Amino acid sequence: MIKFYRKIRQKLLSENKFGKYLAYAIGEIVLVVIGILIALYINNRNQIRLFEERTDILMNEVLLDLENLIKASNYQLDFYSNKQIIFDLILNNKLTYDDYSSNKYPNLSTATTWYNGGLKQRMAYDNLTKEINAIPEKYKPVFKDLSLLYSNKFNENYRDLIENMSNENMKKRADKYEWYSYSGSYSENKEMFDYMLNDYLYKNEVKHYATIVNFHIGYILGDKNRAQKSYKEISTLLNKPIDDDIIDYNLDLFKNLVGEWETEMAPGIIVTVYEDKKRLFYKDNIDSIVGQFHIISNKKLINENRVFFTIVNEQDEIVVKQTGGINWKKVK
């Protein structure tokens, strides 16, 4: 092909057709440039395709980490919902000696020493950040949301704080109280029960611990909400189905809760629970301020004020028990 073009140029020169030669040479250059541009375009498209394929792989790994984070958050919130019941009983002097000795409430004696620590799995996100400059444009908004989630350290900081407090509380008891090493039956550890029922310093310890836990609950819920937002965005970009359990959508639960509710503790107040875009909201008939419920399990909810709600069935009637001893019953 090159020899063919060379012969044409030589013929034009030998015939003194310089103008035609020049036009031909320019045309040949243009064709070469066009060929180069086409090759670059194809190569660029191939690079983009490879980057997208690589990003899709990383995003699938991030998606799995987000699912695990959401599930771990629900587990932590469920753990703390049980803690809050115990805190309320202790701080409001609702417990008796028999409550401790019979072990009526599991983990009652470890209210300030037993903790649940969860870690964000971030390897997939860290791998993604290493290739930030090659990430296709369509993923950039999602990356910003992920950055907010993984750069927020409050959840981990409070988890570490609670772990340290729990260990310090155990050490304090080991250093100060003979009953700590009691090896007999738990139900006969009378000195420990007396300490937990009557010692004001223990009540102060519980109050402080409960306050820190309450802050931690807020940060866990915040991480969960951000993880759910990113999960939905990434699933959509990857054309993957969205798992309703991951985004707190439970059709049967919603059907049971949607309606009007009242409590004997606040006569005249009616709370309306309703669904909107697969989310569960509520408002009362006093100020109409809208709040949102977040599902922990098929029997537990939490609102944005960090108040827990447990769904129970009493005599074929659904009752929602709010932390603090408030029971809600459905009006209609």
C-alpha positions in Angstrom: 0.0 0.0 0.0 2.9 2.4 0.9 4.6 1.6 -2.5 1.3 2.3 -4.3 1.0 5.8 -2.8 4.7 6.4 -3.5 4.3 5.6 -7.2 1.4 8.0 -7.4 3.4 10.8 -5.9 6.4 10.1 -8.2 4.2 10.1 -11.3 2.7 13.4 -10.3 6.1 14.9 -9.8 7.5 13.5 -13.1 4.6 15.1 -14.9 5.2 18.4 -13.3 1.8 18.4 -11.7 3.0 19.9 -8.5 -0.3 21.4 -7.5 -2.0 18.0 -7.8 1.0 16.5 -5.9 0.6 19.0 -3.1 -3.1 18.4 -2.9 -2.6 14.7 -2.9 0.1 14.9 -0.2 -2.1 17.0 2.0 -5.0 14.5 1.5 -2.7 11.7 2.4 -1.7 13.4 5.6 -5.3 14.1 6.5 -6.1 10.4 6.0 -3.2 9.4 8.2 -4.3 11.8 10.9 -7.9 10.5 10.6 -6.5 7.0 10.9 -4.6 7.9 14.0 -7.6 9.7 15.6 -9.7 6.6 14.9 -7.1 4.4 16.5 -6.9 6.7 19.5 -10.7 6.8 19.8 -10.9 3.0 19.7 -8.1 2.7 22.2 -9.7 5.3 24.5 -13.0 3.4 24.3 -11.3 0.2 25.2 -9.6 1.9 28.2 -13.0 3.3 29.3 -14.5 -0.1 29.0 -11.7 -1.7 31.0 -12.0 1.0 33.7 -15.8 0.5 33.9 -15.4 -3.2 34.2 -12.7 -2.8 36.9 -14.9 -0.2 38.7 -17.9 -2.6 38.5 -15.9 -5.3 40.2 -14.8 -2.9 43.0 -18.4 -1.5 43.3 -19.7 -5.1 43.8 -17.2 -5.6 46.6 -18.2 -2.3 48.1 -21.9 -3.3 47.8 -21.2 -6.5 49.8 -19.4 -4.4 52.5 -22.4 -2.1 52.7 -24.8 -5.0 53.1 -22.6 -6.3 56.0 -22.4 -2.9 57.6 -26.2 -2.5 57.5 -26.7 -5.9 59.0 -24.1 -5.3 61.7 -25.7 -1.9 62.5 -29.1 -3.7 63.0 -27.4 -6.2 65.3 -25.8 -3.4 67.4 -29.0 -1.4 67.6 -30.9 -4.6 68.7 -28.2 -5.1 71.4 -28.5 -1.6 72.6 -32.4 -1.7 72.6 -32.0 -4.5 75.3 -29.5 -2.4 77.1 -31.8 0.6 77.3 -34.5 -1.5 78.9 -32.0 -2.5 81.6 -30.8 1.1 82.0 -34.4 2.2 82.5 -35.0 -0.5 85.2 -31.9 0.3 87.1 -32.1 4.1 87.0 -35.7 4.2 88.0 -35.3 1.7 90.8 -37.7 -0.8 89.3 -35.6 -3.8 90.2 -35.8 -6.1 93.2 -33.5 -8.7 94.8 -35.4 -11.5 93.1 -35.0 -9.9 89.7 -31.2 -10.2 90.1 -31.2 -13.6 91.8 -33.6 -15.2 89.3 -31.8 -13.8 86.3 -35.2 -12.6 85.1 -33.5 -10.0 82.8 -30.5 -11.5 80.9 -27.2 -9.7 81.3 -28.6 -7.5 84.1 -25.4 -7.8 86.1 -23.3 -6.9 83.1 -25.1 -3.7 82.2 -21.9 -1.6 82.2 -19.4 -4.3 81.4 -20.7 -6.2 78.4 -20.4 -4.4 75.0 -20.8 -5.1 71.4 -18.2 -3.8 69.0 -18.5 -3.7 65.2 -16.0 -2.6 62.6 -16.6 -1.1 59.2 -15.2 -3.4 56.5 -13.5 -0.9 54.3 -11.0 -2.8 52.2 -13.2 -2.6 49.1 -13.6 1.2 49.6 -9.8 1.6 50.1 -9.2 -0.3 46.9 -11.6 2.0 45.1 -9.9 5.2 46.4 -6.6 3.9 44.9 -8.2 4.2 41.5 -10.1 7.4 42.0 -8.6 9.1 39.0 -9.8 6.3 36.7 -13.3 6.0 38.0 -15.9 6.7 35.3 -17.9 9.9 35.8 -21.2 8.2 36.5 -19.7 6.8 39.7 -18.4 10.1 41.1 -21.6 11.1 43.0 -21.6 7.7 44.7 -18.0 8.0 45.6 -18.7 11.3 47.4 -21.4 9.5 49.5 -19.1 6.6 50.3 -16.4 9.1 51.3 -18.8 10.7 53.8 -19.6 7.3 55.3 -16.0 6.0 55.6 -14.4 9.2 56.7 -16.9 9.5 59.7 -15.0 8.1 62.7 -17.6 9.0 65.4 -19.1 5.5 65.4 -15.7 3.8 65.8 -14.6 6.4 68.4 -17.6 5.8 70.6 -17.3 2.0 70.2 -13.7 2.3 71.4 -14.8 4.6 74.3 -17.5 2.1 75.4 -15.0 -0.8 75.2 -12.6 1.1 77.4 -15.3 2.0 79.9 -16.5 -1.6 80.1 -12.9 -2.8 80.8 -12.4 -0.1 83.4 -15.6 -1.0 85.2 -14.6 -4.6 85.4 -11.1 -3.7 86.7 -12.6 -1.4 89.3 -14.8 -4.2 90.7 -11.9 -6.6 90.6 -9.8 -4.1 92.6 -12.5 -3.0 95.1 -15.1 -5.7 95.7 -14.6 -9.2 97.3 -17.8 -10.4 95.6 -16.2 -10.1 92.2 -14.4 -13.4 92.7 -17.4 -15.2 94.1 -17.4 -18.7 92.7 -20.7 -20.0 94.1 -24.0 -19.9 92.4 -24.9 -16.7 90.7 -28.3 -16.6 92.5 -26.5 -16.5 95.9 -24.1 -13.6 95.2 -26.0 -11.4 97.7 -23.2 -8.8 98.1 -23.2 -8.1 94.4 -27.0 -7.8 94.3 -26.9 -5.4 97.2 -24.2 -3.3 95.5 -26.2 -3.0 92.3 -29.5 -2.3 94.1 -28.3 0.3 96.6 -24.9 1.8 95.8 -25.3 5.3 94.4 -21.9 5.1 92.7 -23.1 2.2 90.7 -26.2 4.1 89.7 -23.9 7.0 88.6 -21.8 4.5 86.6 -25.0 3.2 84.8 -26.1 6.8 84.1 -22.8 7.7 82.6 -22.6 4.5 80.6 -26.2 4.9 79.3 -25.4 8.5 78.2 -22.4 7.4 76.1 -24.4 4.5 74.7 -27.1 6.9 73.6 -24.6 9.0 71.7 -23.2 5.8 70.1 -26.7 4.8 69.0 -27.1 8.0 67.0 -23.8 7.5 65.2 -24.7 3.8 64.4 -28.0 4.9 63.0 -26.3 7.7 60.9 -23.8 5.2 59.4 -26.7 2.8 58.6 -28.7 5.5 56.8 -25.7 6.6 54.8 -24.9 2.9 53.9 -28.4 2.3 52.8 -28.3 5.4 50.5 -25.1 4.3 48.9 -26.4 0.7 48.6 -29.4 1.9 46.6 -27.3 4.1 44.4 -24.7 1.4 43.6 -27.4 -1.3 43.1 -29.1 1.0 40.5 -25.9 1.7 38.7 -25.0 -2.0 38.5 -28.5 -2.9 37.5 -28.8 -5.2 40.5 -32.1 -5.8 42.4 -32.5 -3.9 45.7 -33.0 -6.2 48.7 -36.0 -4.9 50.7 -34.5 -6.2 53.9 -31.4 -4.1 53.4 -33.4 -0.9 52.9 -35.8 -1.5 55.8 -38.8 -2.4 53.8 -41.0 -5.1 55.2 -44.5 -5.2 53.6 -46.1 -7.3 56.3 -44.7 -5.2 59.1 -45.8 -2.0 57.4 -49.3 -3.3 57.0 -49.5 -4.0 60.7 -48.2 -0.6 61.7 -49.9 1.8 59.3 -52.8 3.4 61.0 -53.6 5.5 64.1 -52.2 4.7 67.6 -52.8 5.9 71.1 -51.4 5.3 74.6 -52.9 5.6 78.1 -49.8 7.5 79.2 -50.8 10.5 77.0 -54.6 10.8 76.7 -55.8 12.6 73.6 -52.7 12.1 71.5 -53.1 10.2 68.3 -50.1 9.1 66.4 -50.6 8.4 62.7 -48.2 5.9 61.1 -48.0 5.9 57.3 -45.9 4.6 54.4 -44.2 6.8 51.7 -41.8 5.4 49.1 -41.1 2.3 51.0 -40.3 4.2 54.2 -42.3 4.4 57.4 -43.2 7.8 58.9 -45.3 9.0 61.8 -46.9 12.3 63.1 -49.2 13.2 65.9 -52.3 15.3 66.1 -50.7 17.9 68.3 -47.9 19.5 66.3 -47.9 17.3 63.1 -44.1 17.1 63.2 -43.0 14.2 61.0 -40.6 11.5 62.2 -39.3 8.4 60.6 -39.1 4.8 61.9 -36.1 2.7 61.0 -36.5 -1.1 61.1 -34.0 -3.1 63.2 -35.8 -6.4 62.8 -39.4 -7.7 62.2 -40.1 -6.9 65.9 -38.0 -3.8 66.6 -37.9 -0.2 65.4 -36.0 2.9 66.3 -36.8 6.5 65.5 -34.4 9.4 64.8 -34.6 10.5 68.5 -33.0 7.1 69.4 -36.1 5.8 71.0 -36.7 2.0 70.6 -40.0 0.3 69.9 -40.8 -3.4 70.3 -43.7 -5.0 68.5 -45.5 -7.7 70.5 -48.8 -9.6 70.2 -50.9 -9.6 73.3 -54.3 -11.5 73.2 -54.4 -11.3 69.4 -53.7 -7.5 69.5 -50.6 -5.8 68.3 -49.0 -3.6 70.9 -46.0 -1.4 70.4 -43.9 -1.1 73.5 -41.8 2.1 73.7 -38.6 2.3 75.8 -39.6 3.7 79.2 -42.7 1.6 79.7 -45.1 3.4 77.2 -47.4 1.0 75.4 -49.1 2.0 72.1 -52.3 0.3 70.8 -53.9 0.7 67.4 -57.1 2.7 67.2 -57.8 2.0 63.5 
